[in-house]
């Protein structure tokens, strides 16, 4: 994750910024999978991409007035 990203340095994120950021991070993790040699690392990176996608989907559902606001997938185990 690039922590020097200008939106992470004191700027407040809007909901659309979070959506874009999470979708971007999911793509970054998938690209890293292509470069990783270790199967464990590949699995963990894919899991991170999946979580980013899931959260982005939840945000998108919220923005579009979707009915499903309950966590899905791995995050549902956190509650």
N, CA, C and O atoms as a Maestro MAE file, in Angstrom:
{
 s_m_m2io_version
 :::
 2.0.0
}

f_m_ct {
 s_m_title
 :::
 protein
 m_atom[316] {
  # First column is atom index #
  i_m_mmod_type
  r_m_x_coord
  r_m_y_coord
  r_m_z_coord
  i_m_residue_number
  s_m_chain_name
  s_m_pdb_residue_name
  s_m_pdb_atom_name
  i_m_atomic_number
  :::
  1 25 0.852 -1.169 0.000 1 A "UNK " " N  " 7
  2 3 0.000 0.000 0.000 1 A "UNK " " CA " 6
  3 2 0.894 1.227 0.000 1 A "UNK " " C  " 6
  4 15 1.882 1.286 0.733 1 A "UNK " " O  " 8
  5 25 0.553 2.188 -0.808 2 A "UNK " " N  " 7
  6 3 1.334 3.408 -0.917 2 A "UNK " " CA " 6
  7 2 0.810 4.436 0.076 2 A "UNK " " C  " 6
  8 15 -0.175 5.120 -0.198 2 A "UNK " " O  " 8
  9 25 1.465 4.548 1.230 3 A "UNK " " N  " 7
  10 3 0.998 5.434 2.301 3 A "UNK " " CA " 6
  11 2 1.316 6.892 2.035 3 A "UNK " " C  " 6
  12 15 0.878 7.758 2.792 3 A "UNK " " O  " 8
  13 25 2.063 7.191 0.984 4 A "UNK " " N  " 7
  14 3 2.358 8.578 0.652 4 A "UNK " " CA " 6
  15 2 1.304 9.172 -0.270 4 A "UNK " " C  " 6
  16 15 1.422 10.324 -0.687 4 A "UNK " " O  " 8
  17 25 0.274 8.395 -0.592 5 A "UNK " " N  " 7
  18 3 -0.811 8.866 -1.449 5 A "UNK " " CA " 6
  19 2 -1.371 10.162 -0.867 5 A "UNK " " C  " 6
  20 15 -1.667 10.228 0.326 5 A "UNK " " O  " 8
  21 25 -1.518 11.187 -1.695 6 A "UNK " " N  " 7
  22 3 -1.912 12.510 -1.195 6 A "UNK " " CA " 6
  23 2 -3.225 12.490 -0.427 6 A "UNK " " C  " 6
  24 15 -3.402 13.288 0.494 6 A "UNK " " O  " 8
  25 25 -4.143 11.610 -0.776 7 A "UNK " " N  " 7
  26 3 -5.424 11.571 -0.069 7 A "UNK " " CA " 6
  27 2 -5.287 10.948 1.313 7 A "UNK " " C  " 6
  28 15 -6.207 11.048 2.125 7 A "UNK " " O  " 8
  29 25 -4.172 10.318 1.591 8 A "UNK " " N  " 7
  30 3 -3.975 9.714 2.904 8 A "UNK " " CA " 6
  31 2 -3.246 10.656 3.853 8 A "UNK " " C  " 6
  32 15 -3.118 10.355 5.040 8 A "UNK " " O  " 8
  33 25 -2.774 11.768 3.363 9 A "UNK " " N  " 7
  34 3 -1.997 12.697 4.186 9 A "UNK " " CA " 6
  35 2 -2.860 13.844 4.693 9 A "UNK " " C  " 6
  36 15 -2.691 14.985 4.264 9 A "UNK " " O  " 8
  37 25 -3.776 13.553 5.597 10 A "UNK " " N  " 7
  38 3 -4.555 14.584 6.251 10 A "UNK " " CA " 6
  39 2 -5.824 14.998 5.545 10 A "UNK " " C  " 6
  40 15 -6.625 15.735 6.120 10 A "UNK " " O  " 8
  41 25 -6.039 14.551 4.321 11 A "UNK " " N  " 7
  42 3 -7.255 14.903 3.605 11 A "UNK " " CA " 6
  43 2 -8.354 13.923 3.987 11 A "UNK " " C  " 6
  44 15 -8.140 12.712 4.034 11 A "UNK " " O  " 8
  45 25 -9.521 14.463 4.257 12 A "UNK " " N  " 7
  46 3 -10.648 13.607 4.624 12 A "UNK " " CA " 6
  47 2 -11.173 12.918 3.374 12 A "UNK " " C  " 6
  48 15 -11.403 13.559 2.348 12 A "UNK " " O  " 8
  49 25 -11.359 11.604 3.470 13 A "UNK " " N  " 7
  50 3 -11.898 10.824 2.368 13 A "UNK " " CA " 6
  51 2 -13.406 10.975 2.310 13 A "UNK " " C  " 6
  52 15 -14.076 10.892 3.339 13 A "UNK " " O  " 8
  53 25 -13.950 11.196 1.120 14 A "UNK " " N  " 7
  54 3 -15.385 11.100 0.897 14 A "UNK " " CA " 6
  55 2 -15.713 9.658 0.555 14 A "UNK " " C  " 6
  56 15 -14.812 8.861 0.293 14 A "UNK " " O  " 8
  57 25 -16.979 9.321 0.556 15 A "UNK " " N  " 7
  58 3 -17.375 7.929 0.328 15 A "UNK " " CA " 6
  59 2 -16.950 7.449 -1.057 15 A "UNK " " C  " 6
  60 15 -16.578 6.286 -1.212 15 A "UNK " " O  " 8
  61 25 -16.997 8.322 -2.071 16 A "UNK " " N  " 7
  62 3 -16.566 7.918 -3.412 16 A "UNK " " CA " 6
  63 2 -15.053 7.705 -3.464 16 A "UNK " " C  " 6
  64 15 -14.565 6.855 -4.209 16 A "UNK " " O  " 8
  65 25 -14.320 8.479 -2.673 17 A "UNK " " N  " 7
  66 3 -12.871 8.282 -2.600 17 A "UNK " " CA " 6
  67 2 -12.546 6.902 -2.049 17 A "UNK " " C  " 6
  68 15 -11.648 6.225 -2.549 17 A "UNK " " O  " 8
  69 25 -13.278 6.484 -1.015 18 A "UNK " " N  " 7
  70 3 -13.055 5.155 -0.438 18 A "UNK " " CA " 6
  71 2 -13.347 4.075 -1.467 18 A "UNK " " C  " 6
  72 15 -12.591 3.112 -1.594 18 A "UNK " " O  " 8
  73 25 -14.435 4.230 -2.199 19 A "UNK " " N  " 7
  74 3 -14.805 3.250 -3.217 19 A "UNK " " CA " 6
  75 2 -13.692 3.123 -4.253 19 A "UNK " " C  " 6
  76 15 -13.257 2.015 -4.568 19 A "UNK " " O  " 8
  77 25 -13.235 4.252 -4.781 20 A "UNK " " N  " 7
  78 3 -12.160 4.241 -5.780 20 A "UNK " " CA " 6
  79 2 -10.871 3.656 -5.213 20 A "UNK " " C  " 6
  80 15 -10.200 2.860 -5.869 20 A "UNK " " O  " 8
  81 25 -10.533 4.054 -3.996 21 A "UNK " " N  " 7
  82 3 -9.304 3.584 -3.363 21 A "UNK " " CA " 6
  83 2 -9.322 2.064 -3.178 21 A "UNK " " C  " 6
  84 15 -8.342 1.386 -3.487 21 A "UNK " " O  " 8
  85 25 -10.425 1.542 -2.682 22 A "UNK " " N  " 7
  86 3 -10.513 0.101 -2.434 22 A "UNK " " CA " 6
  87 2 -10.474 -0.692 -3.734 22 A "UNK " " C  " 6
  88 15 -9.845 -1.749 -3.794 22 A "UNK " " O  " 8
  89 25 -11.134 -0.199 -4.767 23 A "UNK " " N  " 7
  90 3 -11.086 -0.876 -6.064 23 A "UNK " " CA " 6
  91 2 -9.671 -0.845 -6.629 23 A "UNK " " C  " 6
  92 15 -9.213 -1.822 -7.221 23 A "UNK " " O  " 8
  93 25 -8.990 0.264 -6.447 24 A "UNK " " N  " 7
  94 3 -7.609 0.390 -6.904 24 A "UNK " " CA " 6
  95 2 -6.686 -0.565 -6.146 24 A "UNK " " C  " 6
  96 15 -5.832 -1.220 -6.745 24 A "UNK " " O  " 8
  97 25 -6.864 -0.639 -4.831 25 A "UNK " " N  " 7
  98 3 -6.034 -1.538 -4.021 25 A "UNK " " CA " 6
  99 2 -6.258 -2.998 -4.412 25 A "UNK " " C  " 6
  100 15 -5.307 -3.777 -4.457 25 A "UNK " " O  " 8
  101 25 -7.492 -3.371 -4.692 26 A "UNK " " N  " 7
  102 3 -7.774 -4.746 -5.123 26 A "UNK " " CA " 6
  103 2 -6.993 -5.057 -6.399 26 A "UNK " " C  " 6
  104 15 -6.430 -6.143 -6.536 26 A "UNK " " O  " 8
  105 25 -6.960 -4.110 -7.328 27 A "UNK " " N  " 7
  106 3 -6.211 -4.303 -8.574 27 A "UNK " " CA " 6
  107 2 -4.711 -4.422 -8.302 27 A "UNK " " C  " 6
  108 15 -4.031 -5.231 -8.933 27 A "UNK " " O  " 8
  109 25 -4.196 -3.626 -7.375 28 A "UNK " " N  " 7
  110 3 -2.773 -3.694 -7.013 28 A "UNK " " CA " 6
  111 2 -2.440 -5.076 -6.455 28 A "UNK " " C  " 6
  112 15 -1.443 -5.683 -6.847 28 A "UNK " " O  " 8
  113 25 -3.273 -5.571 -5.546 29 A "UNK " " N  " 7
  114 3 -3.014 -6.886 -4.949 29 A "UNK " " CA " 6
  115 2 -3.047 -7.982 -6.007 29 A "UNK " " C  " 6
  116 15 -2.256 -8.923 -5.944 29 A "UNK " " O  " 8
  117 25 -3.951 -7.874 -6.976 30 A "UNK " " N  " 7
  118 3 -4.015 -8.885 -8.041 30 A "UNK " " CA " 6
  119 2 -2.769 -8.842 -8.924 30 A "UNK " " C  " 6
  120 15 -2.290 -9.884 -9.373 30 A "UNK " " O  " 8
  121 25 -2.246 -7.650 -9.173 31 A "UNK " " N  " 7
  122 3 -1.006 -7.545 -9.952 31 A "UNK " " CA " 6
  123 2 0.173 -8.143 -9.181 31 A "UNK " " C  " 6
  124 15 1.051 -8.772 -9.772 31 A "UNK " " O  " 8
  125 25 0.189 -7.948 -7.869 32 A "UNK " " N  " 7
  126 3 1.256 -8.526 -7.054 32 A "UNK " " CA " 6
  127 2 1.200 -10.051 -7.061 32 A "UNK " " C  " 6
  128 15 2.237 -10.710 -6.986 32 A "UNK " " O  " 8
  129 25 0.005 -10.608 -7.151 33 A "UNK " " N  " 7
  130 3 -0.142 -12.065 -7.224 33 A "UNK " " CA " 6
  131 2 0.610 -12.600 -8.438 33 A "UNK " " C  " 6
  132 15 1.251 -13.648 -8.367 33 A "UNK " " O  " 8
  133 25 0.528 -11.878 -9.545 34 A "UNK " " N  " 7
  134 3 1.202 -12.309 -10.776 34 A "UNK " " CA " 6
  135 2 2.715 -12.366 -10.604 34 A "UNK " " C  " 6
  136 15 3.381 -13.154 -11.276 34 A "UNK " " O  " 8
  137 25 3.263 -11.547 -9.720 35 A "UNK " " N  " 7
  138 3 4.718 -11.493 -9.523 35 A "UNK " " CA " 6
  139 2 5.204 -12.377 -8.384 35 A "UNK " " C  " 6
  140 15 6.399 -12.654 -8.281 35 A "UNK " " O  " 8
  141 25 4.296 -12.818 -7.534 36 A "UNK " " N  " 7
  142 3 4.693 -13.613 -6.364 36 A "UNK " " CA " 6
  143 2 4.985 -15.054 -6.770 36 A "UNK " " C  " 6
  144 15 4.312 -15.622 -7.630 36 A "UNK " " O  " 8
  145 25 6.001 -15.631 -6.134 37 A "UNK " " N  " 7
  146 3 6.352 -17.026 -6.378 37 A "UNK " " CA " 6
  147 2 5.771 -17.953 -5.320 37 A "UNK " " C  " 6
  148 15 5.419 -19.094 -5.620 37 A "UNK " " O  " 8
  149 25 5.669 -17.481 -4.113 38 A "UNK " " N  " 7
  150 3 5.229 -18.296 -2.981 38 A "UNK " " CA " 6
  151 2 3.707 -18.461 -3.000 38 A "UNK " " C  " 6
  152 15 2.985 -17.464 -2.998 38 A "UNK " " O  " 8
  153 25 3.209 -19.704 -3.017 39 A "UNK " " N  " 7
  154 3 1.761 -19.941 -3.030 39 A "UNK " " CA " 6
  155 2 1.041 -19.326 -1.827 39 A "UNK " " C  " 6
  156 15 -0.092 -18.863 -1.958 39 A "UNK " " O  " 8
  157 25 1.687 -19.317 -0.663 40 A "UNK " " N  " 7
  158 3 1.072 -18.721 0.525 40 A "UNK " " CA " 6
  159 2 0.866 -17.220 0.318 40 A "UNK " " C  " 6
  160 15 -0.195 -16.683 0.634 40 A "UNK " " O  " 8
  161 25 1.886 -16.550 -0.213 41 A "UNK " " N  " 7
  162 3 1.800 -15.112 -0.472 41 A "UNK " " CA " 6
  163 2 0.702 -14.835 -1.492 41 A "UNK " " C  " 6
  164 15 -0.077 -13.896 -1.326 41 A "UNK " " O  " 8
  165 25 0.636 -15.643 -2.545 42 A "UNK " " N  " 7
  166 3 -0.416 -15.476 -3.550 42 A "UNK " " CA " 6
  167 2 -1.797 -15.580 -2.919 42 A "UNK " " C  " 6
  168 15 -2.684 -14.781 -3.217 42 A "UNK " " O  " 8
  169 25 -1.973 -16.561 -2.053 43 A "UNK " " N  " 7
  170 3 -3.262 -16.756 -1.387 43 A "UNK " " CA " 6
  171 2 -3.614 -15.558 -0.519 43 A "UNK " " C  " 6
  172 15 -4.756 -15.096 -0.528 43 A "UNK " " O  " 8
  173 25 -2.648 -15.057 0.224 44 A "UNK " " N  " 7
  174 3 -2.897 -13.910 1.102 44 A "UNK " " CA " 6
  175 2 -3.216 -12.646 0.293 44 A "UNK " " C  " 6
  176 15 -4.103 -11.878 0.665 44 A "UNK " " O  " 8
  177 25 -2.499 -12.436 -0.801 45 A "UNK " " N  " 7
  178 3 -2.769 -11.268 -1.640 45 A "UNK " " CA " 6
  179 2 -4.154 -11.351 -2.273 45 A "UNK " " C  " 6
  180 15 -4.860 -10.347 -2.368 45 A "UNK " " O  " 8
  181 25 -4.540 -12.551 -2.706 46 A "UNK " " N  " 7
  182 3 -5.888 -12.727 -3.255 46 A "UNK " " CA " 6
  183 2 -6.951 -12.482 -2.193 46 A "UNK " " C  " 6
  184 15 -8.016 -11.940 -2.486 46 A "UNK " " O  " 8
  185 25 -6.658 -12.884 -0.958 47 A "UNK " " N  " 7
  186 3 -7.600 -12.636 0.139 47 A "UNK " " CA " 6
  187 2 -7.741 -11.134 0.385 47 A "UNK " " C  " 6
  188 15 -8.849 -10.645 0.605 47 A "UNK " " O  " 8
  189 25 -6.632 -10.405 0.350 48 A "UNK " " N  " 7
  190 3 -6.694 -8.947 0.514 48 A "UNK " " CA " 6
  191 2 -7.512 -8.304 -0.605 48 A "UNK " " C  " 6
  192 15 -8.327 -7.417 -0.354 48 A "UNK " " O  " 8
  193 25 -7.291 -8.753 -1.834 49 A "UNK " " N  " 7
  194 3 -8.059 -8.222 -2.964 49 A "UNK " " CA " 6
  195 2 -9.544 -8.504 -2.782 49 A "UNK " " C  " 6
  196 15 -10.385 -7.652 -3.068 49 A "UNK " " O  " 8
  197 25 -9.856 -9.689 -2.312 50 A "UNK " " N  " 7
  198 3 -11.251 -10.072 -2.089 50 A "UNK " " CA " 6
  199 2 -11.914 -9.197 -1.029 50 A "UNK " " C  " 6
  200 15 -13.061 -8.780 -1.190 50 A "UNK " " O  " 8
  201 25 -11.193 -8.923 0.046 51 A "UNK " " N  " 7
  202 3 -11.736 -8.068 1.111 51 A "UNK " " CA " 6
  203 2 -11.956 -6.650 0.580 51 A "UNK " " C  " 6
  204 15 -12.990 -6.041 0.852 51 A "UNK " " O  " 8
  205 25 -10.993 -6.127 -0.173 52 A "UNK " " N  " 7
  206 3 -11.162 -4.789 -0.757 52 A "UNK " " CA " 6
  207 2 -12.384 -4.751 -1.673 52 A "UNK " " C  " 6
  208 15 -13.171 -3.806 -1.628 52 A "UNK " " O  " 8
  209 25 -12.538 -5.784 -2.503 53 A "UNK " " N  " 7
  210 3 -13.702 -5.856 -3.389 53 A "UNK " " CA " 6
  211 2 -15.003 -5.920 -2.602 53 A "UNK " " C  " 6
  212 15 -15.983 -5.263 -2.951 53 A "UNK " " O  " 8
  213 25 -15.002 -6.711 -1.544 54 A "UNK " " N  " 7
  214 3 -16.207 -6.858 -0.730 54 A "UNK " " CA " 6
  215 2 -16.615 -5.537 -0.092 54 A "UNK " " C  " 6
  216 15 -17.790 -5.170 -0.108 54 A "UNK " " O  " 8
  217 25 -15.657 -4.835 0.460 55 A "UNK " " N  " 7
  218 3 -15.964 -3.551 1.098 55 A "UNK " " CA " 6
  219 2 -16.421 -2.540 0.045 55 A "UNK " " C  " 6
  220 15 -17.369 -1.789 0.278 55 A "UNK " " O  " 8
  221 25 -15.757 -2.518 -1.106 56 A "UNK " " N  " 7
  222 3 -16.168 -1.615 -2.188 56 A "UNK " " CA " 6
  223 2 -17.588 -1.938 -2.644 56 A "UNK " " C  " 6
  224 15 -18.382 -1.031 -2.895 56 A "UNK " " O  " 8
  225 25 -17.909 -3.224 -2.750 57 A "UNK " " N  " 7
  226 3 -19.274 -3.627 -3.121 57 A "UNK " " CA " 6
  227 2 -20.289 -3.145 -2.092 57 A "UNK " " C  " 6
  228 15 -21.369 -2.676 -2.451 57 A "UNK " " O  " 8
  229 25 -19.945 -3.261 -0.820 58 A "UNK " " N  " 7
  230 3 -20.849 -2.796 0.237 58 A "UNK " " CA " 6
  231 2 -21.065 -1.285 0.146 58 A "UNK " " C  " 6
  232 15 -22.184 -0.801 0.318 58 A "UNK " " O  " 8
  233 25 -19.993 -0.547 -0.124 59 A "UNK " " N  " 7
  234 3 -20.108 0.905 -0.268 59 A "UNK " " CA " 6
  235 2 -20.972 1.239 -1.480 59 A "UNK " " C  " 6
  236 15 -21.837 2.113 -1.416 59 A "UNK " " O  " 8
  237 25 -20.730 0.536 -2.579 60 A "UNK " " N  " 7
  238 3 -21.515 0.782 -3.788 60 A "UNK " " CA " 6
  239 2 -22.994 0.475 -3.557 60 A "UNK " " C  " 6
  240 15 -23.864 1.216 -4.013 60 A "UNK " " O  " 8
  241 25 -23.274 -0.616 -2.849 61 A "UNK " " N  " 7
  242 3 -24.664 -0.938 -2.497 61 A "UNK " " CA " 6
  243 2 -25.281 0.193 -1.685 61 A "UNK " " C  " 6
  244 15 -26.431 0.574 -1.909 61 A "UNK " " O  " 8
  245 25 -24.520 0.720 -0.754 62 A "UNK " " N  " 7
  246 3 -25.001 1.822 0.084 62 A "UNK " " CA " 6
  247 2 -25.302 3.057 -0.773 62 A "UNK " " C  " 6
  248 15 -26.322 3.720 -0.582 62 A "UNK " " O  " 8
  249 25 -24.410 3.356 -1.715 63 A "UNK " " N  " 7
  250 3 -24.582 4.535 -2.565 63 A "UNK " " CA " 6
  251 2 -25.781 4.414 -3.497 63 A "UNK " " C  " 6
  252 15 -26.449 5.405 -3.793 63 A "UNK " " O  " 8
  253 25 -26.047 3.205 -3.953 64 A "UNK " " N  " 7
  254 3 -27.140 2.998 -4.905 64 A "UNK " " CA " 6
  255 2 -28.447 2.639 -4.215 64 A "UNK " " C  " 6
  256 15 -29.448 2.358 -4.873 64 A "UNK " " O  " 8
  257 25 -28.435 2.650 -2.889 65 A "UNK " " N  " 7
  258 3 -29.660 2.341 -2.157 65 A "UNK " " CA " 6
  259 2 -29.992 0.871 -2.161 65 A "UNK " " C  " 6
  260 15 -31.145 0.483 -1.973 65 A "UNK " " O  " 8
  261 25 -28.969 0.044 -2.379 66 A "UNK " " N  " 7
  262 3 -29.176 -1.402 -2.382 66 A "UNK " " CA " 6
  263 2 -29.686 -1.893 -1.042 66 A "UNK " " C  " 6
  264 15 -29.437 -1.279 -0.005 66 A "UNK " " O  " 8
  265 25 -30.397 -2.997 -1.076 67 A "UNK " " N  " 7
  266 3 -31.011 -3.552 0.128 67 A "UNK " " CA " 6
  267 2 -30.012 -4.271 1.020 67 A "UNK " " C  " 6
  268 15 -30.187 -4.309 2.238 67 A "UNK " " O  " 8
  269 25 -28.969 -4.841 0.434 68 A "UNK " " N  " 7
  270 3 -28.055 -5.704 1.175 68 A "UNK " " CA " 6
  271 2 -26.952 -4.875 1.818 68 A "UNK " " C  " 6
  272 15 -25.982 -4.509 1.155 68 A "UNK " " O  " 8
  273 25 -27.097 -4.576 3.107 69 A "UNK " " N  " 7
  274 3 -26.070 -3.832 3.828 69 A "UNK " " CA " 6
  275 2 -25.327 -4.706 4.824 69 A "UNK " " C  " 6
  276 15 -24.466 -4.212 5.551 69 A "UNK " " O  " 8
  277 25 -25.643 -5.994 4.870 70 A "UNK " " N  " 7
  278 3 -24.976 -6.909 5.794 70 A "UNK " " CA " 6
  279 2 -23.626 -7.311 5.211 70 A "UNK " " C  " 6
  280 15 -23.508 -7.491 3.999 70 A "UNK " " O  " 8
  281 25 -22.609 -7.453 6.056 71 A "UNK " " N  " 7
  282 3 -21.308 -7.923 5.572 71 A "UNK " " CA " 6
  283 2 -21.432 -9.302 4.940 71 A "UNK " " C  " 6
  284 15 -22.230 -10.136 5.369 71 A "UNK " " O  " 8
  285 25 -20.622 -9.519 3.910 72 A "UNK " " N  " 7
  286 3 -20.606 -10.812 3.234 72 A "UNK " " CA " 6
  287 2 -19.193 -11.374 3.304 72 A "UNK " " C  " 6
  288 15 -18.243 -10.664 3.633 72 A "UNK " " O  " 8
  289 25 -19.075 -12.633 2.997 73 A "UNK " " N  " 7
  290 3 -17.769 -13.255 2.889 73 A "UNK " " CA " 6
  291 2 -16.966 -13.211 4.171 73 A "UNK " " C  " 6
  292 15 -17.533 -13.315 5.259 73 A "UNK " " O  " 8
  293 25 -15.630 -13.056 4.061 74 A "UNK " " N  " 7
  294 3 -14.747 -13.136 5.224 74 A "UNK " " CA " 6
  295 2 -15.064 -12.112 6.307 74 A "UNK " " C  " 6
  296 15 -14.867 -12.393 7.490 74 A "UNK " " O  " 8
  297 25 -15.545 -10.943 5.934 75 A "UNK " " N  " 7
  298 3 -15.808 -9.912 6.930 75 A "UNK " " CA " 6
  299 2 -16.978 -10.258 7.831 75 A "UNK " " C  " 6
  300 15 -17.056 -9.755 8.951 75 A "UNK " " O  " 8
  301 25 -17.887 -11.099 7.372 76 A "UNK " " N  " 7
  302 3 -19.048 -11.440 8.192 76 A "UNK " " CA " 6
  303 2 -18.631 -12.198 9.445 76 A "UNK " " C  " 6
  304 15 -19.384 -12.260 10.416 76 A "UNK " " O  " 8
  305 25 -17.444 -12.770 9.426 77 A "UNK " " N  " 7
  306 3 -16.953 -13.496 10.599 77 A "UNK " " CA " 6
  307 2 -16.447 -12.558 11.685 77 A "UNK " " C  " 6
  308 15 -16.207 -12.991 12.812 77 A "UNK " " O  " 8
  309 25 -16.283 -11.283 11.362 78 A "UNK " " N  " 7
  310 3 -15.745 -10.335 12.326 78 A "UNK " " CA " 6
  311 2 -16.771 -9.908 13.363 78 A "UNK " " C  " 6
  312 15 -16.392 -9.429 14.432 78 A "UNK " " O  " 8
  313 25 -18.041 -10.066 13.085 79 A "UNK " " N  " 7
  314 3 -19.057 -9.606 14.036 79 A "UNK " " CA " 6
  315 2 -19.464 -10.694 14.995 79 A "UNK " " C  " 6
  316 15 -20.311 -10.468 15.860 79 A "UNK " " O  " 8
  :::
 }
 m_bond[315] {
  # First column is bond index #
  i_m_from
  i_m_to
  i_m_order
  :::
  1 1 2 1
  2 2 3 1
  3 3 4 2
  4 3 5 1
  5 5 6 1
  6 6 7 1
  7 7 8 2
  8 7 9 1
  9 9 10 1
  10 10 11 1
  11 11 12 2
  12 11 13 1
  13 13 14 1
  14 14 15 1
  15 15 16 2
  16 15 17 1
  17 17 18 1
  18 18 19 1
  19 19 20 2
  20 19 21 1
  21 21 22 1
  22 22 23 1
  23 23 24 2
  24 23 25 1
  25 25 26 1
  26 26 27 1
  27 27 28 2
  28 27 29 1
  29 29 30 1
  30 30 31 1
  31 31 32 2
  32 31 33 1
  33 33 34 1
  34 34 35 1
  35 35 36 2
  36 35 37 1
  37 37 38 1
  38 38 39 1
  39 39 40 2
  40 39 41 1
  41 41 42 1
  42 42 43 1
  43 43 44 2
  44 43 45 1
  45 45 46 1
  46 46 47 1
  47 47 48 2
  48 47 49 1
  49 49 50 1
  50 50 51 1
  51 51 52 2
  52 51 53 1
  53 53 54 1
  54 54 55 1
  55 55 56 2
  56 55 57 1
  57 57 58 1
  58 58 59 1
  59 59 60 2
  60 59 61 1
  61 61 62 1
  62 62 63 1
  63 63 64 2
  64 63 65 1
  65 65 66 1
  66 66 67 1
  67 67 68 2
  68 67 69 1
  69 69 70 1
  70 70 71 1
  71 71 72 2
  72 71 73 1
  73 73 74 1
  74 74 75 1
  75 75 76 2
  76 75 77 1
  77 77 78 1
  78 78 79 1
  79 79 80 2
  80 79 81 1
  81 81 82 1
  82 82 83 1
  83 83 84 2
  84 83 85 1
  85 85 86 1
  86 86 87 1
  87 87 88 2
  88 87 89 1
  89 89 90 1
  90 90 91 1
  91 91 92 2
  92 91 93 1
  93 93 94 1
  94 94 95 1
  95 95 96 2
  96 95 97 1
  97 97 98 1
  98 98 99 1
  99 99 100 2
  100 99 101 1
  101 101 102 1
  102 102 103 1
  103 103 104 2
  104 103 105 1
  105 105 106 1
  106 106 107 1
  107 107 108 2
  108 107 109 1
  109 109 110 1
  110 110 111 1
  111 111 112 2
  112 111 113 1
  113 113 114 1
  114 114 115 1
  115 115 116 2
  116 115 117 1
  117 117 118 1
  118 118 119 1
  119 119 120 2
  120 119 121 1
  121 121 122 1
  122 122 123 1
  123 123 124 2
  124 123 125 1
  125 125 126 1
  126 126 127 1
  127 127 128 2
  128 127 129 1
  129 129 130 1
  130 130 131 1
  131 131 132 2
  132 131 133 1
  133 133 134 1
  134 134 135 1
  135 135 136 2
  136 135 137 1
  137 137 138 1
  138 138 139 1
  139 139 140 2
  140 139 141 1
  141 141 142 1
  142 142 143 1
  143 143 144 2
  144 143 145 1
  145 145 146 1
  146 146 147 1
  147 147 148 2
  148 147 149 1
  149 149 150 1
  150 150 151 1
  151 151 152 2
  152 151 153 1
  153 153 154 1
  154 154 155 1
  155 155 156 2
  156 155 157 1
  157 157 158 1
  158 158 159 1
  159 159 160 2
  160 159 161 1
  161 161 162 1
  162 162 163 1
  163 163 164 2
  164 163 165 1
  165 165 166 1
  166 166 167 1
  167 167 168 2
  168 167 169 1
  169 169 170 1
  170 170 171 1
  171 171 172 2
  172 171 173 1
  173 173 174 1
  174 174 175 1
  175 175 176 2
  176 175 177 1
  177 177 178 1
  178 178 179 1
  179 179 180 2
  180 179 181 1
  181 181 182 1
  182 182 183 1
  183 183 184 2
  184 183 185 1
  185 185 186 1
  186 186 187 1
  187 187 188 2
  188 187 189 1
  189 189 190 1
  190 190 191 1
  191 191 192 2
  192 191 193 1
  193 193 194 1
  194 194 195 1
  195 195 196 2
  196 195 197 1
  197 197 198 1
  198 198 199 1
  199 199 200 2
  200 199 201 1
  201 201 202 1
  202 202 203 1
  203 203 204 2
  204 203 205 1
  205 205 206 1
  206 206 207 1
  207 207 208 2
  208 207 209 1
  209 209 210 1
  210 210 211 1
  211 211 212 2
  212 211 213 1
  213 213 214 1
  214 214 215 1
  215 215 216 2
  216 215 217 1
  217 217 218 1
  218 218 219 1
  219 219 220 2
  220 219 221 1
  221 221 222 1
  222 222 223 1
  223 223 224 2
  224 223 225 1
  225 225 226 1
  226 226 227 1
  227 227 228 2
  228 227 229 1
  229 229 230 1
  230 230 231 1
  231 231 232 2
  232 231 233 1
  233 233 234 1
  234 234 235 1
  235 235 236 2
  236 235 237 1
  237 237 238 1
  238 238 239 1
  239 239 240 2
  240 239 241 1
  241 241 242 1
  242 242 243 1
  243 243 244 2
  244 243 245 1
  245 245 246 1
  246 246 247 1
  247 247 248 2
  248 247 249 1
  249 249 250 1
  250 250 251 1
  251 251 252 2
  252 251 253 1
  253 253 254 1
  254 254 255 1
  255 255 256 2
  256 255 257 1
  257 257 258 1
  258 258 259 1
  259 259 260 2
  260 259 261 1
  261 261 262 1
  262 262 263 1
  263 263 264 2
  264 263 265 1
  265 265 266 1
  266 266 267 1
  267 267 268 2
  268 267 269 1
  269 269 270 1
  270 270 271 1
  271 271 272 2
  272 271 273 1
  273 273 274 1
  274 274 275 1
  275 275 276 2
  276 275 277 1
  277 277 278 1
  278 278 279 1
  279 279 280 2
  280 279 281 1
  281 281 282 1
  282 282 283 1
  283 283 284 2
  284 283 285 1
  285 285 286 1
  286 286 287 1
  287 287 288 2
  288 287 289 1
  289 289 290 1
  290 290 291 1
  291 291 292 2
  292 291 293 1
  293 293 294 1
  294 294 295 1
  295 295 296 2
  296 295 297 1
  297 297 298 1
  298 298 299 1
  299 299 300 2
  300 299 301 1
  301 301 302 1
  302 302 303 1
  303 303 304 2
  304 303 305 1
  305 305 306 1
  306 306 307 1
  307 307 308 2
  308 307 309 1
  309 309 310 1
  310 310 311 1
  311 311 312 2
  312 311 313 1
  313 313 314 1
  314 314 315 1
  315 315 316 2
  :::
 }
}
